[in-house]
């Protein structure tokens, strides 16, 4: 199990105090469109913030750009869930609760039941487990129950109750075992193309999302015409998932600003892909709003 030094833990206290002090203003800015206000943000149903925690204001920057899906990588460290991409970057002040769960709960309370006031949609919190899949999920499940008033839930074999935030678990596949054993879950499973092709696929009430590495299925990276066979495959994946009530996301799509990235994004939209993956919040917002105009 990953552990942190005592010196590292003490050094992080100043960072934690600063984060707490800024939280109220930051939440207000997220609800009004950024530090300068200017009206409420219109949410973008297809905008997904990849590695969201690497932005200056995790979660809040994404919300200020209208994103409706954000991704956080978590590590189980000394009984706590820390957010980082790599173990070397772990910081005890950057927990899943402080960066995501607590702010989302406060936003929903302020928004009278919605992250985006006036919009009845559920914001997706994609949680990528980086280590000790089963143990990490067990701690995550324990923490999620504290936020049950804002989180979507499902009873095994029963209906889904959709609320303001929907947690979807990605990363280490071993988390599936304890998830499937739960009678009442406050999280859902991020499937892969193998799950989509299974002879007896799991229902959308357990796997509402199918995610895949773009480069594993497609050679095209936005330069030149999209090969007809690859376009057909993309549409077939989306059509199959949608017929089962599942959404689709691809990671590792081109993300360098320019014509190639926009060409791929347009093909994703044309095929009906549900979540467009990016690290460039402003770039994807501008693209989606222009496409919708």
C-alpha positions as CSV (number, residue, x, y, z in Angstrom):
1,X,0.0,0.0,0.0
2,X,1.2,3.5,-0.8
3,X,2.2,5.6,2.3
4,X,3.2,9.2,2.9
5,X,6.0,10.6,5.0
6,X,5.2,12.6,8.1
7,X,7.1,15.5,6.7
8,X,5.0,15.5,3.5
9,X,1.8,15.3,5.6
10,X,2.8,18.3,7.7
11,X,4.0,20.4,4.8
12,X,0.5,20.0,3.2
13,X,-1.4,21.6,6.0
14,X,-0.8,25.1,4.6
15,X,-2.1,24.1,1.2
16,X,-5.2,22.6,2.9
17,X,-5.9,25.7,4.9
18,X,-5.7,27.8,1.7
19,X,-8.1,25.5,-0.1
20,X,-10.7,25.7,2.6
21,X,-10.5,29.5,2.8
22,X,-11.1,29.9,-0.9
23,X,-13.9,27.4,-1.2
24,X,-17.0,29.6,-0.7
25,X,-15.8,32.2,-3.4
26,X,-14.8,29.5,-5.8
27,X,-18.2,27.7,-5.5
28,X,-20.0,31.0,-6.2
29,X,-17.8,31.6,-9.3
30,X,-18.5,28.1,-10.6
31,X,-22.2,28.8,-10.4
32,X,-22.0,32.2,-12.2
33,X,-19.6,31.5,-15.0
34,X,-16.1,32.2,-13.6
35,X,-14.4,34.9,-11.5
36,X,-16.1,37.7,-13.3
37,X,-19.6,36.4,-13.2
38,X,-21.7,37.2,-16.3
39,X,-24.7,34.9,-15.8
40,X,-25.2,31.3,-15.2
41,X,-23.4,28.7,-17.2
42,X,-25.3,26.6,-19.7
43,X,-24.1,23.1,-19.2
44,X,-22.6,21.1,-22.1
45,X,-23.9,17.5,-22.0
46,X,-21.0,16.1,-23.9
47,X,-18.0,17.8,-22.2
48,X,-15.8,15.5,-20.2
49,X,-12.7,16.9,-18.2
50,X,-10.0,14.3,-18.4
51,X,-7.6,14.4,-15.5
52,X,-9.6,17.2,-14.1
53,X,-7.6,17.5,-10.9
54,X,-4.6,18.8,-12.8
55,X,-6.4,22.2,-13.4
56,X,-5.8,25.1,-11.1
57,X,-9.2,24.7,-9.5
58,X,-10.2,21.0,-9.7
59,X,-13.9,20.6,-10.5
60,X,-14.7,24.3,-10.3
61,X,-12.8,25.2,-13.5
62,X,-14.6,22.5,-15.4
63,X,-18.0,23.7,-14.1
64,X,-17.2,27.3,-15.0
65,X,-16.8,26.1,-18.6
66,X,-20.1,24.1,-18.5
67,X,-18.6,20.6,-18.2
68,X,-21.0,17.9,-17.1
69,X,-18.4,15.1,-16.5
70,X,-15.1,15.2,-14.6
71,X,-12.5,12.6,-13.9
72,X,-10.5,12.1,-10.7
73,X,-7.8,9.4,-10.2
74,X,-7.7,8.1,-6.7
75,X,-5.2,6.2,-4.5
76,X,-5.9,4.5,-1.2
77,X,-3.2,5.8,1.2
78,X,-3.2,5.2,4.9
79,X,-7.0,4.8,4.8
80,X,-7.7,8.0,2.8
81,X,-8.5,8.5,-0.9
82,X,-6.0,10.9,-2.4
83,X,-6.3,12.4,-5.9
84,X,-3.3,12.3,-8.2
85,X,-2.2,10.7,-11.5
86,X,1.0,9.3,-10.2
87,X,2.1,8.2,-6.7
88,X,4.9,10.7,-6.6
89,X,2.4,13.5,-6.8
90,X,0.3,12.4,-3.8
91,X,-0.6,15.1,-1.4
92,X,-2.6,14.4,1.8
93,X,-4.5,17.7,1.4
94,X,-5.9,16.7,-2.0
95,X,-8.5,14.1,-1.1
96,X,-11.5,13.0,-3.1
97,X,-13.8,14.5,-0.4
98,X,-12.1,17.9,-0.3
99,X,-11.7,18.3,-4.1
100,X,-14.9,16.8,-5.3
101,X,-17.5,15.3,-2.9
102,X,-17.7,18.2,-0.5
103,X,-17.9,20.9,-3.2
104,X,-20.4,19.0,-5.2
105,X,-22.6,18.5,-2.1
106,X,-22.4,22.2,-1.3
107,X,-23.2,23.1,-4.9
108,X,-26.3,20.8,-5.0
109,X,-27.5,22.3,-1.7
110,X,-27.1,25.9,-3.1
111,X,-28.6,24.8,-6.4
112,X,-31.8,23.4,-4.8
113,X,-31.0,19.9,-5.9
114,X,-28.8,20.5,-9.0
115,X,-25.2,21.2,-9.7
116,X,-26.3,23.6,-12.5
117,X,-29.3,25.5,-11.1
118,X,-32.3,25.3,-13.4
119,X,-31.0,22.3,-15.3
120,X,-32.2,18.8,-14.4
121,X,-29.2,16.8,-15.3
122,X,-26.8,14.6,-13.3
123,X,-23.1,15.5,-13.4
124,X,-20.9,12.5,-13.8
125,X,-18.0,12.0,-11.4
126,X,-15.7,9.4,-13.1
127,X,-13.5,8.0,-10.4
128,X,-10.4,6.1,-11.7
129,X,-9.0,3.7,-9.1
130,X,-5.2,3.6,-9.4
131,X,-4.2,1.0,-6.7
132,X,-5.6,-1.9,-4.7
133,X,-8.9,-2.1,-6.6
134,X,-11.0,-4.0,-4.1
135,X,-9.7,-2.3,-1.0
136,X,-9.9,1.1,-2.6
137,X,-13.5,0.6,-3.7
138,X,-14.5,-0.6,-0.3
139,X,-13.3,2.6,1.3
140,X,-14.8,4.6,-1.6
141,X,-18.1,2.9,-1.1
142,X,-18.0,3.8,2.6
143,X,-17.3,7.4,1.8
144,X,-19.9,7.7,-0.9
145,X,-22.7,6.6,1.5
146,X,-22.1,9.9,3.4
147,X,-23.2,11.8,0.2
148,X,-26.2,9.6,-0.5
149,X,-28.5,12.7,-0.6
150,X,-26.8,13.9,-3.8
151,X,-25.6,10.7,-5.4
152,X,-27.5,8.5,-7.9
153,X,-28.0,5.0,-6.5
154,X,-29.2,1.5,-7.6
155,X,-30.4,-1.6,-5.8
156,X,-29.0,-4.9,-7.2
157,X,-31.5,-6.1,-9.8
158,X,-33.6,-3.0,-9.3
159,X,-34.2,0.5,-10.7
160,X,-31.7,3.4,-10.7
161,X,-32.5,6.5,-8.7
162,X,-30.9,9.4,-10.4
163,X,-29.8,12.4,-8.4
164,X,-27.6,15.5,-9.1
165,X,-24.3,13.6,-9.2
166,X,-23.6,10.1,-10.6
167,X,-20.3,8.4,-9.6
168,X,-18.9,6.0,-12.1
169,X,-16.0,3.8,-11.2
170,X,-13.1,3.2,-13.7
171,X,-9.5,2.1,-13.4
172,X,-8.6,-1.2,-11.8
173,X,-11.0,-3.9,-13.0
174,X,-10.9,-5.8,-9.7
175,X,-13.2,-3.1,-8.2
176,X,-16.1,-4.9,-10.1
177,X,-16.2,-7.8,-7.6
178,X,-17.2,-5.8,-4.5
179,X,-19.4,-3.6,-6.5
180,X,-21.5,-6.5,-7.9
181,X,-21.8,-7.9,-4.3
182,X,-23.4,-4.8,-3.0
183,X,-27.2,-4.7,-2.5
184,X,-27.4,-0.9,-2.6
185,X,-24.7,1.0,-4.5
186,X,-24.0,4.7,-4.8
187,X,-21.7,4.1,-7.8
188,X,-21.8,2.5,-11.2
189,X,-19.2,0.7,-13.3
190,X,-17.3,2.0,-16.3
191,X,-17.4,-0.8,-18.9
192,X,-15.1,-1.6,-21.8
193,X,-15.7,-2.8,-25.4
194,X,-15.4,-6.4,-24.1
195,X,-18.4,-5.7,-21.9
196,X,-20.3,-4.4,-24.9
197,X,-19.5,-7.6,-26.9
198,X,-20.3,-10.0,-24.0
199,X,-22.8,-12.8,-24.8
200,X,-24.7,-11.8,-21.6
201,X,-23.9,-8.1,-21.1
202,X,-24.4,-6.5,-17.7
203,X,-27.4,-4.1,-17.6
204,X,-27.1,-0.3,-17.9
205,X,-28.1,-0.1,-14.3
206,X,-24.7,-1.5,-13.5
207,X,-22.7,-0.4,-16.5
208,X,-24.1,2.9,-17.8
209,X,-20.9,3.9,-19.5
210,X,-18.6,2.2,-22.1
211,X,-15.1,3.7,-22.3
212,X,-12.2,2.8,-24.6
213,X,-8.8,4.0,-25.8
214,X,-9.4,5.6,-29.2
215,X,-6.1,4.3,-30.5
216,X,-7.0,0.7,-29.7
217,X,-9.7,0.7,-32.3
218,X,-8.9,3.6,-34.7
219,X,-5.8,4.6,-36.6
220,X,-7.3,7.8,-37.9
221,X,-6.1,10.9,-35.9
222,X,-8.0,13.6,-37.8
223,X,-5.6,14.0,-40.7
224,X,-7.1,13.3,-44.1
225,X,-10.5,11.5,-44.6
226,X,-11.9,9.2,-42.0
227,X,-11.7,5.7,-43.4
228,X,-15.2,4.4,-44.1
229,X,-14.5,1.1,-42.3
230,X,-13.5,3.0,-39.1
231,X,-16.5,5.4,-39.3
232,X,-18.7,2.3,-39.6
233,X,-17.1,0.8,-36.6
234,X,-17.5,4.0,-34.5
235,X,-21.2,4.2,-35.4
236,X,-21.7,0.5,-34.7
237,X,-20.2,0.9,-31.2
238,X,-22.4,3.8,-30.4
239,X,-25.5,2.3,-31.8
240,X,-25.0,-0.9,-29.8
241,X,-24.3,0.9,-26.6
242,X,-27.3,3.3,-27.0
243,X,-29.6,0.3,-27.7
244,X,-28.7,-1.0,-24.3
245,X,-29.1,2.4,-22.6
246,X,-25.4,2.9,-22.2
247,X,-23.2,6.0,-23.0
248,X,-19.9,6.0,-24.8
249,X,-16.6,7.8,-24.1
250,X,-13.2,7.5,-25.8
251,X,-9.9,8.5,-24.2
252,X,-6.6,9.2,-26.0
253,X,-8.3,11.1,-28.8
254,X,-6.2,13.9,-30.3
255,X,-6.1,16.9,-28.0
256,X,-3.6,19.3,-29.6
257,X,-5.5,22.4,-30.8
258,X,-5.9,22.5,-34.5
259,X,-7.9,21.1,-37.5
260,X,-7.1,17.4,-36.7
261,X,-8.5,17.6,-33.2
262,X,-11.6,19.4,-34.5
263,X,-12.1,16.8,-37.3
264,X,-12.1,14.0,-34.7
265,X,-14.5,15.9,-32.4
266,X,-16.9,16.4,-35.3
267,X,-16.9,12.7,-36.1
268,X,-17.5,11.9,-32.4
269,X,-20.5,14.3,-32.4
270,X,-21.8,12.9,-35.7
271,X,-21.7,9.4,-34.4
272,X,-23.5,10.3,-31.1
273,X,-20.6,9.7,-28.7
274,X,-21.8,10.9,-25.4
275,X,-18.6,12.3,-23.8
276,X,-15.9,14.2,-25.6
277,X,-12.6,13.8,-23.7
278,X,-10.2,16.7,-23.3
279,X,-7.7,18.5,-21.0
280,X,-8.4,21.8,-22.8
281,X,-11.5,23.1,-21.0
282,X,-11.8,26.4,-22.9
283,X,-11.0,24.8,-26.3
284,X,-13.8,22.1,-26.0
285,X,-16.3,24.6,-24.6
286,X,-15.7,27.0,-27.5
287,X,-16.0,24.1,-30.0
288,X,-19.2,22.7,-28.6
289,X,-20.9,26.1,-28.3
290,X,-19.9,27.0,-31.9
291,X,-21.3,23.6,-33.1
292,X,-24.5,24.2,-31.2
293,X,-25.0,27.8,-32.5
